[in-house]
Amino acid sequence: MSAPVESYKPYTLTQTLTGHKSPISSVKFSADGRLLGSSSADKTLKTYSISLSNPPTSPITLLHDFHGHEQGVSDLAFSSDSRFIVSASDDKTLRLWDVTTGHTIKTLHGHTNYVFCVNFNPQSNMIVSGSFDETVRIWDVKSGKCLKVLPAHSDPVTAVDFNRDGSLIVSSSYDGLCRIWDAGTGHCIKTLIDDENPPVSFVKFSPNGKFILVGTLDNNLVLWQGILSAYMLTGAPFFLLLLTVLMCISWTCVLTVHFLGSLLDPRGSSLSLSGVFHFLDGLSPGSAMIHLQRLWNFSTGKFLKTYTGHVNTKFCISPTFSITNGKYIVGGSEDSCVYLWELQSRKIVQKLEGHTDTVISVACHPTQNIIASGALGNDKTVKIWTQEI
């Protein structure tokens, strides 16, 4: 199942963390790498201490149990300074916790259904959350007040994330959409719609902010190029329109519009279009609806980045990026394994076996070659995998 990659050194299972009494929902490392957090349907969170003096072989030890939610916890996130945790729960609330004491600082009320996903912005002064009530909410950390309610989707929101400077939010949903939002105004900038419309189970910005990793419930992970590339549209009679577009790396998408003219790539070459992929502009004042189509003959097709081989048709599995020793995509699977894909080649370089149920969440340590994975009900463990340099 795995393909050898030159100089790749495999991960091995080094520790199994037990203690949660119900399925694991999320695992995350803190930004400073000193903490690992886990959340569970047992209504609790746990934090573990990681020694950086002798990684990655030193034991990871339990620090705190966090109690307070009245129903299961679906997600957690650390603040960038690692002082706080925010959690999302089926009790329709978010809680802000003090990492040192394990005590609740604030409870955030407003969602009208299960809160499924949550993240801090990089400055850690705002929180974004997504819910089964189909909204995305933006919160002020200091006051605990809801700043904006975004009527984001027509089905439950499955993931939310800020980009690296906190200016953008991306959200995904069972409605098959990914949407990009201006974090300051709350305006929708872009909406991605696939005609096949598989439910979108996860979305995440890459560490450099240039790409978006999307998981869908049809056994696919797709890497999209971020909102970066400027394309020119020439049209009658004499004008140029400069647009910033979101390019789909799985099909490498380009723009066409409803006026006579030609589409040029950044090198000035004319492009031809085909396919059925659509892209809607955010319909801000003065904007127009734009259709984005699959481009099958653009350049060499080198932007194609679709990762397959795992099983994902039921659960919102959370993949991630590994950048400490090469560049990889790491994701769980419904066959109880963790998959590692080499980012550029898309080849599976390793399949980690050891869990006994769906691996719902994975996290990669920010500086060390350590992977944490959490699994569902027949397993209920967090496993630690390490790679020797």
N, C-alpha and C positions, 0 to 999 in steps of 0.2 A: 504493500500500500504506500510505501514511502519511496521517494526517489533520491538517490545519493547526490549531494551537492559538495563540490570540492571544499575541503577544510571544515565542513560542518561537523560539529561535535554534539552528540545527542544529549538531550535532557534525561535525567533519571529521577524517579520518585525518591524523595529524601525524608518526607514527613507527612503524616496524616493528622489533621486537627479535628477532633471530635468535640461534641458538647451541644451543638444545636439539636433540638428535638424534632424538628420538622425540616422540610426541604430548604436548602440554601437558595437564596434569590440573587445575591450579588456578592462579589468580592472586589476590593479595591485596595491599592497601595496608596499611602500618603505621598505627597510630592517630595518630601525629604527622604523617603525610603525607609524611615524608621518604624512605620506602623503598617499593619495589614488590618483591614476591616472586613467584616462579613455581616450580612443580614439574612434573615430567615422568616419563613412563615410561622415560626414559633413566637412571633411578636418581639423578638429581641435583636440586638446587634452585639457584636463582639469586636474588640480590638486586641491585636497581638503585637508584641514587641519584636523587632528585628535587630539583631546586633550587626552593625556595620564594620566592627573591628575585625571580624573573622568570617565574612560572608564567603560563599553562600552556604557553608556547611553547618554553621552554628544553629542551634535549635531556635525555633520561633515559639514564644511563650505567651500565654494568655495574660492580658492586662486588665481589661474591664468587660463586664456585661452591662448592657444598656437596656433598662426596663422603663416602660412608660406607654408604649403604643398599646391600643386595645385590640388591634387585629394584626395580621401578618405584615411584615415589612418587605416591600418589593425592591427597594433600591437604597443606596447610600452614596455619599460623595464627601471627600475631604476638602476643606478649604486649602488654598495654596500655601498658607503658612502652617498647615497641619495642626492648628489649634482647635478647629471645630469640625464636626460632622453634621451633615443634614441627611435626614432619612425620609423616605416616602412610604406611606402605609395604606392598607386597605381600610383603615379607620377614617379615611378622607382628610387626614392631616399630614403636615410635615413637621418634623421636630428638629430644632437646632440644639446640638449637644456640645458640652465642654469635653474635649478629648481627655484632659488631665483628670477630671473628677468623675466623668461618666454621667453627670447630671444634665437634665434638660434646662436649656437657657430660655427658649421660646417654643411655643407651639403655634404653627401657622395654619389658620382656618380660612376656608374659602372654596375649595373644591367640593363638588356635590356628589362625587363618586370616588372609587378607589384612586389613590395617587400611585402611579405606576413607575415614574422615572423622575430623576432629579439631578441637578448639577450646579456647582458654583461657577461664576465667571472667574477669569484669572485674577482679578483684583479682589475677589472674595467679598465684594460689597453687594452683590446681587445673586439671587438664586433663581433658576428656572425649573419649572416642574411641569409634568404632563400627566394627564388623568384619563380615566375611563369616562369622565364627563365631556371628553372630546376637546377640552381647552388646554392651552398652554398658559401658564401664569408666571409672571416675573415679580419677584419679591425683593424688598429692601431688607438686607440682613440686620442693620442696626435697629430699625423700628419694628421689623416683623410684618410690615404692612405690604399688602399686594399693590404693586405699582401699575400693572397692566394685566388685563385678561384678554387673551387672543383667542377668538373663535376659530381655532386652528384647523380642525379636521371634522369629518363626519362619522368617524369611528374612534375607538380608544386610541390614545396617544401612547406609543410604545417606547420612544426614546427622545431625549432632548440633550443638546450639547452646545456649548459656546466654542467659537474659534479662539485662536491663540491670543488675540488682543481684546477679546470680549465684545467686539463690535457686531458680531453676527450670532444668531442662534439657528440651529437646524433641528427640525422635528420630523418624526416619522409616525406612521399610523397604519392600523389595519385597513384603512380606506385605500391603501395602495399609493399614497402620496408621501413625498418628502418635500418639506417647505423650508425655505431660507427666510429668516426674519431679521430686520434691523433691530438690534437689541435696545437702541435708544428710543426709537419712535414706536416700535411694535408693528411697523408696516411689513407686510409680506413682500419680499423682493422677488422671489422666484418660487414656482411650483413645478415639480417634476411629476409627469403622469405617464405611465407605461400602459399601452393599450391592453396588454395581457393582464395588467392590474393585480399582480400578486400582492398579498398583504405584506407590508414592510414591517419587519420585526425589530429592526435596529438601525441606528445611524450614528456616526461619530466622525468628527474632524480628525485628520491626521495630526501628529505633533507639530508639523511645520505649517499647518493651516492650509496647505495647497490641495489637499484631497479630502474626499468624504467616503467613508466606508459604509456600505449599505448592505444589510442582510434582509433577505426575503424568504417567505415560507414556501419556497420551491427549490430548496437545496442549493441556493446560490449566495455568494458574497460578491459584491461588485464594488470596484474602486472607481470613483468619479474624480475628475480633475475639478479643482475648486473654481470659485468666481475670480478668474485671473485674466483670461486671455481676451484681448480687445480685437474685435473683428469689424471690418468695414463693409457696409452695404452701399453700393452705388446705385443710383436710381435717376429716373427722368424728373425734371430735365437736368439740373446741375447741382447736385448736393451729395454730401457724404454724411452718413449717419454712423457714429462710433458707438458701439454697444459693448458692454461687458457681459460675457455669456458664461453659463455653467456648462462645461463640456463633459459629456458622458464618456468615461474612459472605456466602458465596456463596448460601446459602439462608435465612439468619437463623434459627437453630435455637432452640428453647425446650424446656422440660422437661415430662414427664408422669411420673407414678409409679403404683405398683400399690396405690392406696387411693382410696376415694371422696373427691372433692374437686375444686376448680377451680384453674386456673392463672391467676395474675395477673401482668401486666407491672409494671414499676416505678411506673407511673402508676395502678395499681389496676384497669386494664381487663381484662376476661376475654379469653382468647385461645383460638382454635380451632386444631387440629392436623391435619396430614395428611402423607403421605410415608413414606419408608422409611429415613431416616437414623437410625443408632443411636449411642448414646453410653454408654459403660460407666464407672462410677465406679471408682476405683482399688481398691475392695474392702479399704480399710484397716479396722481394727477398728471395728465399729459401723456401718459403711456398708452401703448396699444397692445392688443393681444398678438402674440407671436407664436408660431408653430415651429417646433424643433423636430427634425426628422433624423432617422438613422442615416449615417453616411458610410456606405460600405466600401467606397473606393478612395477614401481620403488618405493621402500620404502612403505609408507602408503598413498602416494598421498597428503600429507599435504601441498605441495607447490602450489596446485591448487588455483589460485587467478584470477577469472574472475567475473566482476561486471556487472550485467544486471538489467533490469527493466525500464530503461530510453528509450527514443526514439532518435536515431541518425542515419539517413540515408542520409542526404543532406548536412549539414553544418559542418565546422571544429570547433567543440565545444572544449573548453579548460578546462579540469578538473584540479584538484590540490589536494594536501595533506593538512589535518588539523591535527596539532599535539599539540595544546595548552591545550586541555582537552580530552585526549584519542587520538586514532589514527583513522582517517577517510579518505575516499576518497570522495571528493565533486565535483559534476559535473552538468552542465546544461543539458537541454533536449529540444527537439523540441516540447514537449507538454507544454511548457511555465513554467516548474517547475525546481527547484533545488533539486538534490538528494544527500543524505548523506548515504554512506555505511560504516559500521564498517569494518575496514581494515582486521582483522583476520577472522571474521565470514562471511564476504561478504554480510551480511544482510542489507537491507535498513532500517535505523533507523528513517529517517524522509524525507518527501517530502515537500519542501517549495513552497507554492502557493502564487501568487500575481502578477507575470508578465503576460502580455497579448500577448507575442510572444516568439519565440525561445530564450532561455537563452544561449547565445553564449559564455560567459566567466564568470568564477568565480575566486575569490581570497580570501585567508584566511589570516587574520592578523597574523604577526609573533609571537606576545606575548599575544594577547587578543582574547577572543572568539567572533570574528566578522567575518562575511562573507559578501563580496560584490559580486553582480551579475549584469551583463549587458545584455540587450536584444535587439532584432532586431526591424525592422521597424514599426510595429504597436504599439510598446511600447516605445523604445528610452530612457529608464530610467536606472539608476543605483540604485539598492536597497541594503539597509544595513540591515543585520540580526544579531541579538545578542543573546547570550546565557548566562543566569545567572548561576553562580556557586552555 
